[in-house]
Amino acid sequence: MYKNVMNNVMNKVIHDKNYSTNAVALGVTFVGLINSSDFITSVGFFALSGAITNWLAVYMLFEKVPYLKGSGVIPERFEEFKGAIKVLMMSQFFTVKNIEQFIEIEEQGGEKF
């Protein structure tokens, strides 16, 4: 059982960038503590705090945390986000100029921009 748990953890660390960056930050912190290097320890702690902060921010965007205002904003306002992204795509990328430029390039033999 212990072996299965460790295999699952290692697979997540290897295949998930979030876990791997956190593991590297934790490793740097431990190397600094073991070697009594204040600089390396500080770098490790800063990297670890940044990694945890980023994980928490992304988690709070998608998951509602009780009694915490602003969490779960994406599921809560999904339709608004979807509409705003549609307007952005249509007004910025699918302009008459961009479409004419694309057609002109395709007619010239499909050369890249």
Order of alpha helices (4+ residues) and beta strands (2+ residues): alpha-alpha-alpha-alpha-alpha-alpha
